[in-house]
Amino acid sequence: MTAVDTKDRIYQVLDTIKDPEIDTVSVLDLGMVEQVEIDGQHVTIKMLPTFSGCPALNIIQGNIERAVKTVENVDSVEVQFIFNPPWTSDRITEKGKEGLKQFGIAPPPKYLEEDGSWHVNCPYCNSEYVTMENLFGPTACRSILYCKSCKNPFEAMKPISTLM
């Protein structure tokens, strides 16, 4: 297996590593993988945490290390969490946005209003008639909203941008 084949296989494996809290999206879907480096049989994977204090980082690291070690010609794996460039919600792929909706979480909006406010549609019925119930959700990266059309509470990923 060539280095290119190995890298392709590593990306295939990374696509199977799910967020421990949201099992419908992978670390690739969330845009967390910044770089994969191969040096002989050693692999270094540079990851961007969605939030620096995320308690799931150790779980993600262990899951990546175990999975990537199964790739042919890989003997050791090092996962590094880096903060430059910073992760932004713009990195979430279209597949990731659909996975968030399947889980009942509204993907972050692409645009912020001039006053810094943001708006998402309900992930269940796609209604725009939603209200923010609490900016602070169950994790630092999510808020709690309520859909006045289908009457469901739901979470939304907070928009994180380098422009904020």
RATANOR-V423980 format. One record per residue. RES is the residue in three letters. SS is DSSP state (H for helix, E for strand, - for the rest). PSI is psi in degrees with one decimal (999 if undefined). D_LAST is the distance of its C-alpha to the last C-alpha in Angstrom with 1 decimal. Layout:
RES,SS,PSI,D_LAST / RES,SS,PSI,D_LAST
This chain:
MET,-,129.1,43.8 / THR,-,168.6,42.0 / ALA,H,-36.9,38.6 / VAL,H,-43.8,37.0 / ASP,H,-41.3,38.7 / THR,H,-44.6,37.6 / LYS,H,-42.7,33.9 / ASP,H,-43.0,34.2 / ARG,H,-38.8,35.8 / ILE,H,-43.0,33.1 / TYR,H,-35.8,30.4 / GLN,H,-41.4,32.7 / VAL,H,-42.5,33.0 / LEU,H,-30.0,29.3 / ASP,-,-14.1,29.0 / THR,-,-8.9,31.3 / ILE,-,107.3,29.2 / LYS,E,153.0,27.7 / ASP,E,129.0,24.9 / PRO,-,-23.7,27.1 / GLU,-,-19.6,25.6 / ILE,E,94.1,25.3 / ASP,E,9.2,28.4 / THR,E,1.8,27.6 / VAL,E,143.4,24.9 / SER,E,171.3,25.4 / VAL,-,-27.5,23.4 / LEU,-,-43.2,23.5 / ASP,-,-37.2,22.4 / LEU,-,-6.8,19.2 / GLY,-,26.4,18.6 / MET,-,-22.0,19.3 / VAL,E,115.1,22.0 / GLU,E,-41.5,21.0 / GLN,E,144.1,24.6 / VAL,E,121.2,28.2 / GLU,E,135.6,30.7 / ILE,E,126.4,34.5 / ASP,E,95.4,36.9 / GLY,-,-118.4,40.4 / GLN,-,13.2,40.3 / HIS,E,133.9,37.2 / VAL,E,131.5,33.8 / THR,E,127.1,30.5 / ILE,E,120.4,27.4 / LYS,E,124.2,24.0 / MET,E,147.1,21.5 / LEU,E,114.2,17.8 / PRO,-,143.9,17.5 / THR,-,-32.8,15.1 / PHE,-,138.5,14.9 / SER,-,-28.4,16.7 / GLY,-,15.8,19.0 / CYS,-,123.4,19.9 / PRO,-,-11.2,23.7 / ALA,-,-5.1,24.5 / LEU,H,-41.2,23.9 / ASN,H,-38.1,27.6 / ILE,H,-45.8,28.8 / ILE,H,-46.0,26.8 / GLN,H,-49.1,28.1 / GLY,H,-42.0,31.7 / ASN,H,-41.1,31.6 / ILE,H,-47.8,30.5 / GLU,H,-47.7,33.1 / ARG,H,-43.7,35.9 / ALA,H,-44.2,35.2 / VAL,H,-28.6,34.8 / LYS,-,-16.4,38.0 / THR,-,-10.7,39.9 / VAL,-,136.5,39.2 / GLU,-,138.5,42.3 / ASN,-,15.3,42.4 / VAL,-,118.2,39.7 / ASP,-,-33.0,41.0 / SER,E,148.4,38.0 / VAL,E,133.2,34.3 / GLU,E,126.3,31.6 / VAL,E,123.5,28.1 / GLN,E,132.3,25.5 / PHE,E,121.9,22.0 / ILE,E,159.6,19.8 / PHE,-,4.7,16.2 / ASN,-,113.3,15.9 / PRO,-,155.8,14.6 / PRO,-,147.4,12.1 / TRP,-,139.6,12.6 / THR,-,157.9,10.2 / SER,H,-12.7,11.6 / ASP,H,-18.0,12.4 / ARG,H,-14.2,15.2 / ILE,-,128.2,17.1 / THR,-,167.6,20.3 / GLU,H,-39.7,22.1 / LYS,H,-40.0,24.6 / GLY,H,-40.5,22.1 / LYS,H,-40.3,20.8 / GLU,H,-39.3,24.5 / GLY,H,-39.3,25.2 / LEU,H,-44.6,22.6 / LYS,H,-41.4,24.3 / GLN,H,-31.7,27.7 / PHE,H,-9.1,26.7 / GLY,-,20.3,25.7 / ILE,E,128.4,21.9 / ALA,E,130.7,19.8 / PRO,-,156.7,17.5 / PRO,-,149.6,13.8 / PRO,-,155.6,13.2 / LYS,-,-30.5,12.5 / TYR,-,144.5,10.9 / LEU,-,148.6,9.0 / GLU,-,164.0,11.1 / GLU,-,-31.7,10.8 / ASP,-,3.8,10.9 / GLY,-,-5.7,8.0 / SER,-,164.4,10.9 / TRP,-,160.0,11.9 / HIS,-,139.2,15.4 / VAL,-,159.8,17.4 / ASN,-,157.0,21.2 / CYS,-,131.0,23.7 / PRO,-,-13.6,24.4 / TYR,-,-45.7,28.1 / CYS,-,-0.6,29.0 / ASN,-,16.5,26.0 / SER,-,147.2,26.2 / GLU,-,-6.6,23.4 / TYR,-,72.5,25.1 / VAL,E,155.6,23.0 / THR,E,149.5,21.8 / MET,E,120.3,19.4 / GLU,E,-39.6,21.9 / ASN,E,124.0,19.8 / LEU,-,-28.9,16.2 / PHE,-,107.5,17.7 / GLY,-,-162.0,19.7 / PRO,-,-19.1,22.2 / THR,-,164.6,19.7 / ALA,-,-22.0,16.3 / CYS,-,2.5,14.8 / ARG,E,152.0,16.5 / SER,E,163.4,17.1 / ILE,E,129.1,20.5 / LEU,E,171.4,21.3 / TYR,E,132.6,24.7 / CYS,E,121.2,26.2 / LYS,-,-9.8,28.6 / SER,-,-55.9,30.4 / CYS,-,-2.8,31.5 / LYS,-,25.6,31.1 / ASN,-,135.3,29.3 / PRO,E,152.1,26.6 / PHE,E,165.5,24.0 / GLU,E,156.3,20.9 / ALA,E,139.1,17.7 / MET,E,133.6,15.3 / LYS,-,142.0,11.9 / PRO,-,129.6,9.2 / ILE,-,121.1,7.3 / SER,-,151.3,5.5 / THR,-,-12.4,5.6 / LEU,-,-10.0,3.8 / MET,-,999,0.0
